[in-house]
Amino acid sequence: NCQYIMPRYQQDAEYLKKLGIIDYHLDPIYKKTSYSQHKSRNIDAFLGKSIVLIYQDGDDIIEDFWTPDKHFIYYKNYNDLDEKIIYILSHYDEFEDMINETFEFTKKNYTTKGWYDRFIRGKY
């Protein structure tokens, strides 16, 4: 859920940050400058009925569309990710409601039809 800023674009990123267009930070895991961005792979995973684990980067922009612990699970670092994967794999049945509810929520709101119905229909 983050995009790394290549060194050759760092000056442009600083300019955009001063304008308030983007914000960025140093990723604590990879030690690279990055900014958060929405990725369509989350939608793919939700529609594929997967349990989605998201790195909690401090910006938490996924919360603009989905709710933590209801639709996805945050992890904070590699150890936390490892622990959560082990738990999920050994208690998979506990997550069936989350998987199905997230699938239906995503299908209703973020497929082409859902997006049109929610954000465009009747607005123009």
Salt bridges, closest charged atoms under 4 A:
ASP23 OD1 - LYS17 NZ 3.42
ASP59 OD2 - HIS25 ND1 3.63
ASP64 OD2 - HIS38 NE2 3.71
ASP80 OD2 - LYS84 NZ 3.23
GLU101 OE2 - LYS70 NZ 3.55
GLU104 OE1 - LYS107 NZ 3.55
ASP117 OD2 - LYS113 NZ 2.58
ASP117 OD1 - ARG121 NH2 2.57
